[in-house]
Amino acid sequence: MTFPIALSAGAAALAGVGMNARELLRKSPGPNSARAQQDTLLGALDRYVNRTAPDNPIKSIDIGYSKPEEISMKRLLGMEDSDKLASYQRPKPSTNNTPGYYINPNADAGLLAHEMGHIAFGQTPMGKTVQALRDTSPRLTQALTVASTLAPTAVAALTSGEDNDLAIGLGITGILSAPELIDEFEGTRRGLAIMKEAGTPATMGQRARMAGGLLSYAARPVALAAAGAVGGNAIRSMFSQQTSGTAEMF
C-alpha cells in the first residue's frame, strides 16, 4: 500500500513543479509579467507589511533578475542553481539585513508575489524564526533529508503494521519538514494578500500555479515517509526470514 503512495506523492511533487515550469522558463514577457507588475506589487508589499508587521517595516529590498543564459531546464530541475529562476533571499548580516528576491522578469507576476509573500512573512517575529530554521547550513539540511528517510525506515523495521508505519513516518517527516512547509504556505498566503492589496487579485490560473508550487513541497514528506516505510518493511521481513532460518537449524 505504501509503495503506490510514494509513487503518487512523487508524481504530485513533479506535477507541482510542472505547473510553474512554463512561467519559470519564459524567455520573453507574458501577458502579466513580473517585470510589468513589479512596481505595483512592491507598493502593495510595503503597505501590507506596514499593517501586519508595523514594528519591522521594509527599508530596502535587493532585487535580482534571471539572465537569459540562466533560464534553462537544467536549472529548473535542480541540476544547476534553481534559485536563479525564482527565490527569496532572507535578511542576513552579509546583506546588511536586507531581504531580497531573484526572479525571472518574464514569468507570471503571481510567482513574484509569492516571493514577496516570503519577504512579508520574514518581517514578522514568527516568520524570522521559521525562516532561520529553514535556512540552515548545507550539512544540517542534508542531515534532515537523510533523517526524513531513515527515521521512517527505522520505525517500520522495528514495528508491525504497514499503516502504522506510514502514519508514524508521516509524523516524523512532517516535523522535520515543518519550517519549509510553513514558510512556503505563508509565502503563498501572503502573496495572494499582496496581489489583492495591489488591486490585482490572483486569477484562477495564478492561484493554481501558486498552489502547485506549494504541492511540490507538501508532497515530499509523504514520498519520504512512504519510501521509508517500504524500506523498513523490507528490512523487517528479511530479518524475520533470517531469524526463522536460524531457528530451524537448531
CYANA upper distance limits for C-alpha pairs under 8 A (distance plus 0.5 A):
  1 MET  CA      5 ILE  CA      7.26
  1 MET  CA    162 GLU  CA      8.26
  2 THR  CA      6 ALA  CA      6.70
  2 THR  CA    162 GLU  CA      7.90
  2 THR  CA    163 ASP  CA      8.48
  2 THR  CA    166 LEU  CA      7.55
  2 THR  CA    226 ALA  CA      5.71
  2 THR  CA    227 ALA  CA      7.88
  2 THR  CA    229 ALA  CA      7.47
  2 THR  CA    230 VAL  CA      6.87
  3 PHE  CA      7 LEU  CA      6.85
  3 PHE  CA    226 ALA  CA      6.98
  3 PHE  CA    227 ALA  CA      7.33
  3 PHE  CA    230 VAL  CA      6.93
  4 PRO  CA      8 SER  CA      6.52
  5 ILE  CA      9 ALA  CA      6.50
  5 ILE  CA    222 VAL  CA      8.21
  5 ILE  CA    223 ALA  CA      7.56
  5 ILE  CA    226 ALA  CA      6.90
  6 ALA  CA     10 GLY  CA      6.59
  6 ALA  CA    222 VAL  CA      7.29
  6 ALA  CA    223 ALA  CA      4.87
  6 ALA  CA    224 LEU  CA      7.78
  6 ALA  CA    225 ALA  CA      8.34
  6 ALA  CA    226 ALA  CA      5.53
  6 ALA  CA    227 ALA  CA      6.41
  7 LEU  CA     11 ALA  CA      6.59
  7 LEU  CA    223 ALA  CA      7.63
  8 SER  CA     12 ALA  CA      6.59
  8 SER  CA    223 ALA  CA      8.35
  9 ALA  CA     13 ALA  CA      6.71
  9 ALA  CA    219 ALA  CA      5.60
  9 ALA  CA    220 ARG  CA      7.25
  9 ALA  CA    222 VAL  CA      6.54
  9 ALA  CA    223 ALA  CA      5.57
 10 GLY  CA     14 LEU  CA      6.83
 10 GLY  CA    219 ALA  CA      7.28
 10 GLY  CA    220 ARG  CA      7.41
 10 GLY  CA    223 ALA  CA      6.35
 11 ALA  CA     15 ALA  CA      6.53
 12 ALA  CA     16 GLY  CA      6.64
 12 ALA  CA    215 LEU  CA      7.38
 12 ALA  CA    216 SER  CA      7.03
 12 ALA  CA    219 ALA  CA      6.71
 13 ALA  CA     17 VAL  CA      7.00
 13 ALA  CA    215 LEU  CA      6.68
 13 ALA  CA    216 SER  CA      4.29
 13 ALA  CA    217 TYR  CA      7.29
 13 ALA  CA    218 ALA  CA      8.19
 13 ALA  CA    219 ALA  CA      5.85
 13 ALA  CA    220 ARG  CA      7.04
 14 LEU  CA     18 GLY  CA      6.52
 14 LEU  CA    216 SER  CA      7.03
 15 ALA  CA     19 MET  CA      6.69
 15 ALA  CA    212 GLY  CA      7.67
 15 ALA  CA    216 SER  CA      7.71
 16 GLY  CA     20 ASN  CA      7.68
 16 GLY  CA    209 ARG  CA      8.28
 16 GLY  CA    211 ALA  CA      8.22
 16 GLY  CA    212 GLY  CA      4.52
 16 GLY  CA    213 GLY  CA      5.61
 16 GLY  CA    214 LEU  CA      7.71
 16 GLY  CA    215 LEU  CA      5.92
 16 GLY  CA    216 SER  CA      5.08
 17 VAL  CA     21 ALA  CA      6.68
 17 VAL  CA    212 GLY  CA      7.29
 17 VAL  CA    213 GLY  CA      6.57
 17 VAL  CA    216 SER  CA      6.56
 18 GLY  CA     22 ARG  CA      8.11
 19 MET  CA    208 ALA  CA      8.38
 19 MET  CA    209 ARG  CA      6.10
 19 MET  CA    212 GLY  CA      6.47
 19 MET  CA    213 GLY  CA      8.02
 20 ASN  CA     24 LEU  CA      6.60
 20 ASN  CA    209 ARG  CA      6.29
 20 ASN  CA    212 GLY  CA      7.85
 20 ASN  CA    213 GLY  CA      7.54
 21 ALA  CA     25 LEU  CA      6.53
 21 ALA  CA     76 LEU  CA      7.79
 22 ARG  CA     26 ARG  CA      6.73
 23 GLU  CA    106 ASN  CA      7.98
 23 GLU  CA    107 ALA  CA      5.13
 23 GLU  CA    108 ASP  CA      6.43
 24 LEU  CA     71 ILE  CA      8.14
 24 LEU  CA     76 LEU  CA      8.12
 24 LEU  CA     85 LEU  CA      6.66
 24 LEU  CA     86 ALA  CA      7.96
 24 LEU  CA    104 ASN  CA      6.95
 24 LEU  CA    106 ASN  CA      8.46
 24 LEU  CA    107 ALA  CA      6.06
 25 LEU  CA     71 ILE  CA      6.18
 25 LEU  CA     72 SER  CA      6.88
 25 LEU  CA     73 MET  CA      7.79
 25 LEU  CA     76 LEU  CA      8.26
 25 LEU  CA     85 LEU  CA      8.39
 25 LEU  CA    104 ASN  CA      8.43
 25 LEU  CA    107 ALA  CA      8.01
 26 ARG  CA     30 GLY  CA      8.16
 26 ARG  CA     71 ILE  CA      8.13
 26 ARG  CA    104 ASN  CA      8.18
 26 ARG  CA    106 ASN  CA      6.22
 26 ARG  CA    107 ALA  CA      6.47
 27 LYS  CA     68 PRO  CA      7.19
 27 LYS  CA     71 ILE  CA      7.85
 27 LYS  CA    106 ASN  CA      6.96
 28 SER  CA    106 ASN  CA      6.01
 29 PRO  CA     33 SER  CA      6.05
 29 PRO  CA    105 PRO  CA      7.74
 29 PRO  CA    106 ASN  CA      4.53
 29 PRO  CA    107 ALA  CA      7.23
 30 GLY  CA    106 ASN  CA      6.56
 30 GLY  CA    107 ALA  CA      7.11
 30 GLY  CA    108 ASP  CA      7.12
 31 PRO  CA    108 ASP  CA      8.45
 32 ASN  CA     36 ALA  CA      7.37
 32 ASN  CA     37 GLN  CA      7.61
 32 ASN  CA    108 ASP  CA      6.18
 32 ASN  CA    109 ALA  CA      6.52
 33 SER  CA     37 GLN  CA      6.90
 33 SER  CA    105 PRO  CA      7.08
 33 SER  CA    106 ASN  CA      5.73
 33 SER  CA    107 ALA  CA      5.86
 33 SER  CA    108 ASP  CA      5.15
 33 SER  CA    109 ALA  CA      5.63
 34 ALA  CA     38 GLN  CA      6.13
 34 ALA  CA    103 ILE  CA      8.33
 34 ALA  CA    104 ASN  CA      7.98
 34 ALA  CA    105 PRO  CA      5.59
 34 ALA  CA    106 ASN  CA      6.58
 34 ALA  CA    107 ALA  CA      6.17
 34 ALA  CA    108 ASP  CA      5.96
 34 ALA  CA    109 ALA  CA      4.48
 34 ALA  CA    110 GLY  CA      8.04
 34 ALA  CA    111 LEU  CA      8.05
 34 ALA  CA    112 LEU  CA      6.37
 35 ARG  CA    105 PRO  CA      5.30
 35 ARG  CA    106 ASN  CA      7.12
 35 ARG  CA    109 ALA  CA      8.11
 36 ALA  CA    109 ALA  CA      8.50
 37 GLN  CA     41 LEU  CA      6.63
 37 GLN  CA    109 ALA  CA      6.72
 38 GLN  CA     42 LEU  CA      6.48
 38 GLN  CA    109 ALA  CA      8.01
 38 GLN  CA    112 LEU  CA      8.24
 39 ASP  CA     43 GLY  CA      6.80
 40 THR  CA     44 ALA  CA      6.90
 40 THR  CA    198 ALA  CA      6.62
 41 LEU  CA     45 LEU  CA      6.49
 41 LEU  CA    113 ALA  CA      7.52
 41 LEU  CA    194 ILE  CA      7.32
 41 LEU  CA    195 MET  CA      7.19
 41 LEU  CA    198 ALA  CA      6.31
 42 LEU  CA     46 ASP  CA      6.73
 43 GLY  CA     47 ARG  CA      6.92
 43 GLY  CA    198 ALA  CA      7.88
 44 ALA  CA     48 TYR  CA      6.51
 44 ALA  CA    194 ILE  CA      6.19
 44 ALA  CA    195 MET  CA      7.87
 44 ALA  CA    197 GLU  CA      5.93
 44 ALA  CA    198 ALA  CA      5.42
 45 LEU  CA     49 VAL  CA      6.60
 45 LEU  CA    116 MET  CA      7.39
 45 LEU  CA    120 ALA  CA      7.58
 45 LEU  CA    194 ILE  CA      6.26
 45 LEU  CA    197 GLU  CA      8.44
 46 ASP  CA     50 ASN  CA      6.66
 46 ASP  CA     57 PRO  CA      8.05
 46 ASP  CA     58 ILE  CA      7.21
 47 ARG  CA     51 ARG  CA      6.83
 47 ARG  CA    197 GLU  CA      8.48
 48 TYR  CA     52 THR  CA      6.61
 48 TYR  CA    120 ALA  CA      8.11
 48 TYR  CA    194 ILE  CA      7.12
 48 TYR  CA    197 GLU  CA      7.71
 49 VAL  CA     53 ALA  CA      5.69
 49 VAL  CA     54 PRO  CA      7.16
 49 VAL  CA     56 ASN  CA      8.42
 49 VAL  CA     57 PRO  CA      6.70
 49 VAL  CA     58 ILE  CA      7.80
 49 VAL  CA    120 ALA  CA      6.29
 49 VAL  CA    123 GLN  CA      7.85
 50 ASN  CA     54 PRO  CA      5.10
 50 ASN  CA     55 ASP  CA      8.45
 50 ASN  CA     56 ASN  CA      8.25
 50 ASN  CA     57 PRO  CA      6.17
 52 THR  CA    124 THR  CA      8.31
 53 ALA  CA     57 PRO  CA      7.10
 53 ALA  CA    123 GLN  CA      6.81
 53 ALA  CA    124 THR  CA      6.15
 56 ASN  CA    123 GLN  CA      6.43
 56 ASN  CA    124 THR  CA      7.80
 57 PRO  CA    123 GLN  CA      7.77
 58 ILE  CA    123 GLN  CA      8.16
 59 LYS  CA     98 THR  CA      8.26
 60 SER  CA     98 THR  CA      6.76
 60 SER  CA     99 PRO  CA      7.92
 61 ILE  CA     98 THR  CA      6.43
 61 ILE  CA     99 PRO  CA      5.87
 61 ILE  CA    100 GLY  CA      5.44
 61 ILE  CA    101 TYR  CA      8.29
 62 ASP  CA     98 THR  CA      7.23
 62 ASP  CA     99 PRO  CA      6.76
 62 ASP  CA    100 GLY  CA      4.73
 62 ASP  CA    101 TYR  CA      6.98
 63 ILE  CA    100 GLY  CA      6.09
 63 ILE  CA    101 TYR  CA      5.86
 63 ILE  CA    102 TYR  CA      6.54
 64 GLY  CA    100 GLY  CA      8.37
 64 GLY  CA    101 TYR  CA      6.76
 64 GLY  CA    102 TYR  CA      4.97
 64 GLY  CA    103 ILE  CA      6.93
 65 TYR  CA     84 LYS  CA      8.30
 65 TYR  CA    102 TYR  CA      6.02
 65 TYR  CA    103 ILE  CA      5.59
 65 TYR  CA    104 ASN  CA      6.12
 65 TYR  CA    105 PRO  CA      6.63
 66 SER  CA     70 GLU  CA      6.57
 66 SER  CA     71 ILE  CA      7.26
 66 SER  CA     84 LYS  CA      6.27
 66 SER  CA     85 LEU  CA      6.37
 66 SER  CA    102 TYR  CA      7.45
 66 SER  CA    103 ILE  CA      6.38
 66 SER  CA    104 ASN  CA      5.24
 66 SER  CA    105 PRO  CA      7.43
 67 LYS  CA     71 ILE  CA      7.34
 67 LYS  CA    104 ASN  CA      8.27
 70 GLU  CA     75 ARG  CA      7.93
 70 GLU  CA     84 LYS  CA      7.27
 70 GLU  CA     85 LEU  CA      8.03
 71 ILE  CA     75 ARG  CA      7.47
 71 ILE  CA     84 LYS  CA      8.38
 71 ILE  CA     85 LEU  CA      7.15
 71 ILE  CA    104 ASN  CA      8.31
 72 SER  CA     76 LEU  CA      6.94
 73 MET  CA     77 LEU  CA      6.65
 74 LYS  CA     78 GLY  CA      6.82
 74 LYS  CA     79 MET  CA      5.58
 74 LYS  CA     80 GLU  CA      6.46
 75 ARG  CA     79 MET  CA      6.07
 75 ARG  CA     80 GLU  CA      4.98
 75 ARG  CA     81 ASP  CA      6.27
 75 ARG  CA     82 SER  CA      5.29
 75 ARG  CA     84 LYS  CA      8.28
 75 ARG  CA     85 LEU  CA      8.13
 76 LEU  CA     80 GLU  CA      8.25
 76 LEU  CA     82 SER  CA      6.06
 76 LEU  CA     85 LEU  CA      7.93
 77 LEU  CA     82 SER  CA      7.88
 78 GLY  CA     82 SER  CA      5.92
 82 SER  CA     86 ALA  CA      7.78
 83 ASP  CA     87 SER  CA      5.46
 83 ASP  CA    102 TYR  CA      7.56
 84 LYS  CA    102 TYR  CA      6.75
 84 LYS  CA    103 ILE  CA      7.49
 84 LYS  CA    104 ASN  CA      8.28
 85 LEU  CA    102 TYR  CA      7.28
 85 LEU  CA    103 ILE  CA      5.96
 85 LEU  CA    104 ASN  CA      5.84
 86 ALA  CA    101 TYR  CA      7.82
 86 ALA  CA    102 TYR  CA      5.71
 86 ALA  CA    103 ILE  CA      4.80
 86 ALA  CA    104 ASN  CA      6.81
 86 ALA  CA    111 LEU  CA      8.09
 86 ALA  CA    112 LEU  CA      8.20
 86 ALA  CA    115 GLU  CA      8.03
 87 SER  CA    101 TYR  CA      6.07
 87 SER  CA    102 TYR  CA      5.68
 87 SER  CA    103 ILE  CA      7.11
 87 SER  CA    115 GLU  CA      6.83
 88 TYR  CA     99 PRO  CA      8.28
 88 TYR  CA    100 GLY  CA      6.51
 88 TYR  CA    101 TYR  CA      4.90
 88 TYR  CA    102 TYR  CA      7.01
 88 TYR  CA    115 GLU  CA      5.91
 88 TYR  CA    116 MET  CA      8.15
 88 TYR  CA    118 HIS  CA      7.04
 88 TYR  CA    119 ILE  CA      7.65
 89 GLN  CA     99 PRO  CA      6.15
 89 GLN  CA    100 GLY  CA      5.22
 89 GLN  CA    101 TYR  CA      5.80
 89 GLN  CA    102 TYR  CA      8.12
 90 ARG  CA     97 ASN  CA      8.50
 90 ARG  CA     98 THR  CA      8.11
 90 ARG  CA     99 PRO  CA      5.69
 90 ARG  CA    100 GLY  CA      7.23
 90 ARG  CA    119 ILE  CA      8.00
 90 ARG  CA    122 GLY  CA      7.82
 90 ARG  CA    131 GLN  CA      7.93
 91 PRO  CA     95 THR  CA      7.08
 91 PRO  CA     96 ASN  CA      7.84
 91 PRO  CA     97 ASN  CA      4.69
 91 PRO  CA     98 THR  CA      5.26
 91 PRO  CA     99 PRO  CA      4.91
 91 PRO  CA    100 GLY  CA      7.95
 92 LYS  CA     96 ASN  CA      6.84
 92 LYS  CA     97 ASN  CA      5.02
 92 LYS  CA     98 THR  CA      7.34
 92 LYS  CA     99 PRO  CA      8.31
 93 PRO  CA     97 ASN  CA      5.63
 95 THR  CA     99 PRO  CA      8.41
 99 PRO  CA    119 ILE  CA      6.99
100 GLY  CA    119 ILE  CA      7.82
101 TYR  CA    115 GLU  CA      6.98
101 TYR  CA    116 MET  CA      8.06
103 ILE  CA    107 ALA  CA      8.23
103 ILE  CA    112 LEU  CA      7.17
107 ALA  CA    111 LEU  CA      7.56
107 ALA  CA    112 LEU  CA      8.47
108 ASP  CA    112 LEU  CA      7.75
108 ASP  CA    206 GLN  CA      8.38
109 ALA  CA    113 ALA  CA      6.71
110 GLY  CA    114 HIS  CA      6.78
110 GLY  CA    191 GLY  CA      8.11
110 GLY  CA    192 LEU  CA      8.47
110 GLY  CA    195 MET  CA      8.29
110 GLY  CA    202 ALA  CA      7.57
110 GLY  CA    206 GLN  CA      6.22
110 GLY  CA    207 ARG  CA      8.40
110 GLY  CA    210 MET  CA      7.64
111 LEU  CA    115 GLU  CA      7.12
111 LEU  CA    210 MET  CA      7.55
112 LEU  CA    116 MET  CA      6.78
113 ALA  CA    117 GLY  CA      6.55
113 ALA  CA    188 THR  CA      8.48
113 ALA  CA    191 GLY  CA      5.13
113 ALA  CA    192 LEU  CA      7.54
113 ALA  CA    194 ILE  CA      7.24
113 ALA  CA    195 MET  CA      7.14
114 HIS  CA    118 HIS  CA      7.13
114 HIS  CA    187 GLY  CA      5.74
114 HIS  CA    188 THR  CA      5.67
114 HIS  CA    190 ARG  CA      7.87
114 HIS  CA    191 GLY  CA      4.97
114 HIS  CA    192 LEU  CA      7.92
114 HIS  CA    210 MET  CA      7.87
115 GLU  CA    119 ILE  CA      7.15
115 GLU  CA    187 GLY  CA      6.97
115 GLU  CA    191 GLY  CA      7.72
116 MET  CA    120 ALA  CA      6.76
116 MET  CA    187 GLY  CA      7.77
116 MET  CA    190 ARG  CA      8.45
116 MET  CA    191 GLY  CA      6.67
116 MET  CA    194 ILE  CA      8.43
117 GLY  CA    121 PHE  CA      6.66
117 GLY  CA    186 GLU  CA      7.29
117 GLY  CA    187 GLY  CA      4.63
117 GLY  CA    188 THR  CA      6.76
117 GLY  CA    189 ARG  CA      7.66
117 GLY  CA    190 ARG  CA      5.09
117 GLY  CA    191 GLY  CA      4.65
117 GLY  CA    192 LEU  CA      8.33
117 GLY  CA    194 ILE  CA      7.75
118 HIS  CA    122 GLY  CA      6.53
118 HIS  CA    183 ASP  CA      7.47
118 HIS  CA    184 GLU  CA      8.08
118 HIS  CA    186 GLU  CA      7.36
118 HIS  CA    187 GLY  CA      4.89
118 HIS  CA    188 THR  CA      8.45
118 HIS  CA    190 ARG  CA      8.07
118 HIS  CA    191 GLY  CA      8.21
119 ILE  CA    123 GLN  CA      6.99
119 ILE  CA    187 GLY  CA      8.37
120 ALA  CA    124 THR  CA      7.77
120 ALA  CA    187 GLY  CA      8.41
120 ALA  CA    190 ARG  CA      7.52
121 PHE  CA    126 MET  CA      8.32
121 PHE  CA    127 GLY  CA      5.35
121 PHE  CA    128 LYS  CA      7.90
121 PHE  CA    183 ASP  CA      8.22
121 PHE  CA    186 GLU  CA      7.04
121 PHE  CA    187 GLY  CA      7.34
121 PHE  CA    190 ARG  CA      7.81
122 GLY  CA    126 MET  CA      8.21
122 GLY  CA    127 GLY  CA      4.91
122 GLY  CA    128 LYS  CA      5.21
122 GLY  CA    131 GLN  CA      7.37
123 GLN  CA    127 GLY  CA      7.09
123 GLN  CA    128 LYS  CA      6.96
124 THR  CA    128 LYS  CA      6.58
125 PRO  CA    129 THR  CA      6.91
126 MET  CA    130 VAL  CA      6.66
127 GLY  CA    131 GLN  CA      6.43
127 GLY  CA    183 ASP  CA      7.82
128 LYS  CA    132 ALA  CA      6.57
129 THR  CA    133 LEU  CA      6.82
130 VAL  CA    134 ARG  CA      6.78
130 VAL  CA    179 PRO  CA      5.82
130 VAL  CA    180 GLU  CA      8.43
130 VAL  CA    182 ILE  CA      8.02
130 VAL  CA    183 ASP  CA      7.27
131 GLN  CA    135 ASP  CA      6.38
131 GLN  CA    179 PRO  CA      7.31
131 GLN  CA    180 GLU  CA      8.26
131 GLN  CA    183 ASP  CA      7.12
132 ALA  CA    136 THR  CA      7.29
133 LEU  CA    179 PRO  CA      6.81
134 ARG  CA    179 PRO  CA      5.90
134 ARG  CA    180 GLU  CA      6.24
136 THR  CA    140 LEU  CA      6.75
136 THR  CA    141 THR  CA      6.72
137 SER  CA    141 THR  CA      6.73
138 PRO  CA    142 GLN  CA      6.64
139 ARG  CA    143 ALA  CA      6.64
140 LEU  CA    144 LEU  CA      6.64
141 THR  CA    145 THR  CA      6.81
142 GLN  CA    146 VAL  CA      6.72
143 ALA  CA    147 ALA  CA      6.49
144 LEU  CA    148 SER  CA      6.49
144 LEU  CA    176 LEU  CA      7.05
145 THR  CA    149 THR  CA      7.23
146 VAL  CA    150 LEU  CA      6.51
147 ALA  CA    151 ALA  CA      5.95
148 SER  CA    152 PRO  CA      7.50
148 SER  CA    172 ILE  CA      7.53
148 SER  CA    173 THR  CA      5.49
148 SER  CA    176 LEU  CA      7.15
148 SER  CA    221 PRO  CA      7.95
148 SER  CA    224 LEU  CA      6.84
148 SER  CA    225 ALA  CA      7.61
149 THR  CA    153 THR  CA      6.94
149 THR  CA    173 THR  CA      8.27
149 THR  CA    224 LEU  CA      5.91
149 THR  CA    225 ALA  CA      6.98
149 THR  CA    227 ALA  CA      7.67
149 THR  CA    228 GLY  CA      5.67
150 LEU  CA    154 ALA  CA      6.61
150 LEU  CA    228 GLY  CA      6.86
151 ALA  CA    155 VAL  CA      6.79
151 ALA  CA    169 GLY  CA      7.61
151 ALA  CA    172 ILE  CA      7.63
151 ALA  CA    228 GLY  CA      7.85
152 PRO  CA    156 ALA  CA      6.57
152 PRO  CA    165 ASP  CA      7.58
152 PRO  CA    166 LEU  CA      8.01
152 PRO  CA    168 ILE  CA      7.63
152 PRO  CA    169 GLY  CA      4.87
152 PRO  CA    170 LEU  CA      8.32
152 PRO  CA    172 ILE  CA      7.60
152 PRO  CA    173 THR  CA      8.28
152 PRO  CA    225 ALA  CA      6.22
152 PRO  CA    226 ALA  CA      8.47
152 PRO  CA    228 GLY  CA      5.28
152 PRO  CA    229 ALA  CA      6.12
152 PRO  CA    232 GLY  CA      7.71
153 THR  CA    157 ALA  CA      6.62
153 THR  CA    169 GLY  CA      8.42
153 THR  CA    227 ALA  CA      8.35
153 THR  CA    228 GLY  CA      4.67
153 THR  CA    229 ALA  CA      5.76
153 THR  CA    230 VAL  CA      7.92
153 THR  CA    231 GLY  CA      6.21
153 THR  CA    232 GLY  CA      4.60
153 THR  CA    233 ASN  CA      8.15
154 ALA  CA    158 LEU  CA      6.74
154 ALA  CA    228 GLY  CA      8.39
154 ALA  CA    232 GLY  CA      6.46
155 VAL  CA    159 THR  CA      6.51
155 VAL  CA    165 ASP  CA      6.89
155 VAL  CA    168 ILE  CA      7.98
155 VAL  CA    169 GLY  CA      7.73
155 VAL  CA    229 ALA  CA      8.10
155 VAL  CA    232 GLY  CA      7.49
156 ALA  CA    160 SER  CA      7.45
156 ALA  CA    162 GLU  CA      7.86
156 ALA  CA    165 ASP  CA      5.49
156 ALA  CA    166 LEU  CA      8.39
156 ALA  CA    228 GLY  CA      7.95
156 ALA  CA    229 ALA  CA      5.71
156 ALA  CA    230 VAL  CA      8.21
156 ALA  CA    231 GLY  CA      8.22
156 ALA  CA    232 GLY  CA      4.89
156 ALA  CA    233 ASN  CA      5.96
156 ALA  CA    236 ARG  CA      7.97
157 ALA  CA    229 ALA  CA      8.49
157 ALA  CA    231 GLY  CA      8.46
157 ALA  CA    232 GLY  CA      4.73
157 ALA  CA    233 ASN  CA      6.01
157 ALA  CA    234 ALA  CA      8.15
157 ALA  CA    235 ILE  CA      6.38
157 ALA  CA    236 ARG  CA      5.14
158 LEU  CA    232 GLY  CA      8.38
158 LEU  CA    236 ARG  CA      7.53
159 THR  CA    165 ASP  CA      7.60
160 SER  CA    164 ASN  CA      7.96
160 SER  CA    165 ASP  CA      7.84
161 GLY  CA    165 ASP  CA      6.77
162 GLU  CA    166 LEU  CA      6.76
162 GLU  CA    229 ALA  CA      7.66
162 GLU  CA    233 ASN  CA      7.95
163 ASP  CA    167 ALA  CA      6.73
164 ASN  CA    168 ILE  CA      6.59
165 ASP  CA    169 GLY  CA      6.48
165 ASP  CA    229 ALA  CA      6.25
166 LEU  CA    170 LEU  CA      6.48
166 LEU  CA    225 ALA  CA      6.70
166 LEU  CA    226 ALA  CA      6.43
166 LEU  CA    229 ALA  CA      6.31
167 ALA  CA    171 GLY  CA      6.89
168 ILE  CA    172 ILE  CA      6.86
169 GLY  CA    173 THR  CA      6.62
169 GLY  CA    225 ALA  CA      5.28
169 GLY  CA    226 ALA  CA      7.86
169 GLY  CA    228 GLY  CA      7.85
169 GLY  CA    229 ALA  CA      7.47
170 LEU  CA    174 GLY  CA      6.21
170 LEU  CA    221 PRO  CA      7.20
170 LEU  CA    222 VAL  CA      6.67
170 LEU  CA    225 ALA  CA      5.78
170 LEU  CA    226 ALA  CA      8.34
171 GLY  CA    175 ILE  CA      6.73
172 ILE  CA    176 LEU  CA      6.83
172 ILE  CA    225 ALA  CA      8.44
173 THR  CA    177 SER  CA      6.43
173 THR  CA    221 PRO  CA      5.77
173 THR  CA    222 VAL  CA      8.15
173 THR  CA    224 LEU  CA      7.69
173 THR  CA    225 ALA  CA      6.79
174 GLY  CA    178 ALA  CA      6.22
174 GLY  CA    221 PRO  CA      6.53
177 SER  CA    181 LEU  CA      6.73
177 SER  CA    221 PRO  CA      7.38
178 ALA  CA    182 ILE  CA      6.41
179 PRO  CA    183 ASP  CA      6.52
180 GLU  CA    184 GLU  CA      6.63
180 GLU  CA    217 TYR  CA      8.28
181 LEU  CA    185 PHE  CA      6.51
181 LEU  CA    214 LEU  CA      8.40
181 LEU  CA    217 TYR  CA      7.06
181 LEU  CA    218 ALA  CA      6.97
182 ILE  CA    186 GLU  CA      6.59
183 ASP  CA    187 GLY  CA      6.49
184 GLU  CA    188 THR  CA      6.78
184 GLU  CA    214 LEU  CA      6.74
184 GLU  CA    217 TYR  CA      8.20
185 PHE  CA    189 ARG  CA      6.60
185 PHE  CA    214 LEU  CA      7.07
186 GLU  CA    190 ARG  CA      6.25
186 GLU  CA    191 GLY  CA      8.43
187 GLY  CA    191 GLY  CA      6.24
188 THR  CA    192 LEU  CA      6.69
188 THR  CA    210 MET  CA      6.87
188 THR  CA    211 ALA  CA      8.12
188 THR  CA    214 LEU  CA      8.03
189 ARG  CA    193 ALA  CA      6.98
190 ARG  CA    194 ILE  CA      6.62
191 GLY  CA    195 MET  CA      6.82
192 LEU  CA    196 LYS  CA      6.82
192 LEU  CA    201 PRO  CA      7.60
192 LEU  CA    202 ALA  CA      6.98
193 ALA  CA    197 GLU  CA      6.57
193 ALA  CA    201 PRO  CA      8.50
194 ILE  CA    198 ALA  CA      6.62
195 MET  CA    199 GLY  CA      7.03
195 MET  CA    200 THR  CA      5.82
195 MET  CA    201 PRO  CA      5.51
195 MET  CA    202 ALA  CA      6.81
196 LYS  CA    200 THR  CA      6.04
196 LYS  CA    201 PRO  CA      4.74
196 LYS  CA    202 ALA  CA      7.67
197 GLU  CA    201 PRO  CA      8.25
202 ALA  CA    206 GLN  CA      6.09
202 ALA  CA    207 ARG  CA      6.54
203 THR  CA    207 ARG  CA      6.66
204 MET  CA    208 ALA  CA      6.57
205 GLY  CA    209 ARG  CA      6.76
206 GLN  CA    210 MET  CA      6.66
207 ARG  CA    211 ALA  CA      6.49
208 ALA  CA    212 GLY  CA      6.47
209 ARG  CA    213 GLY  CA      6.82
210 MET  CA    214 LEU  CA      6.98
211 ALA  CA    215 LEU  CA      6.59
212 GLY  CA    216 SER  CA      6.88
213 GLY  CA    217 TYR  CA      7.48
214 LEU  CA    218 ALA  CA      6.72
215 LEU  CA    219 ALA  CA      6.35
216 SER  CA    220 ARG  CA      7.30
217 TYR  CA    221 PRO  CA      8.40
218 ALA  CA    222 VAL  CA      8.00
219 ALA  CA    223 ALA  CA      6.84
220 ARG  CA    224 LEU  CA      6.64
221 PRO  CA    225 ALA  CA      6.45
222 VAL  CA    226 ALA  CA      6.54
223 ALA  CA    227 ALA  CA      6.49
224 LEU  CA    228 GLY  CA      6.46
225 ALA  CA    229 ALA  CA      6.61
226 ALA  CA    230 VAL  CA      6.72
227 ALA  CA    231 GLY  CA      6.72
228 GLY  CA    232 GLY  CA      6.49
229 ALA  CA    233 ASN  CA      6.53
230 VAL  CA    234 ALA  CA      6.78
231 GLY  CA    235 ILE  CA      6.79
232 GLY  CA    236 ARG  CA      6.62
233 ASN  CA    237 SER  CA      6.53
234 ALA  CA    238 MET  CA      6.62
235 ILE  CA    239 PHE  CA      6.58
236 ARG  CA    240 SER  CA      6.57
237 SER  CA    241 GLN  CA      6.74
238 MET  CA    242 GLN  CA      6.78
239 PHE  CA    243 THR  CA      6.62
240 SER  CA    244 SER  CA      6.55
241 GLN  CA    245 GLY  CA      6.59
242 GLN  CA    246 THR  CA      6.67
243 THR  CA    247 ALA  CA      6.72
244 SER  CA    248 GLU  CA      6.86
245 GLY  CA    249 MET  CA      7.04
246 THR  CA    250 PHE  CA      7.38
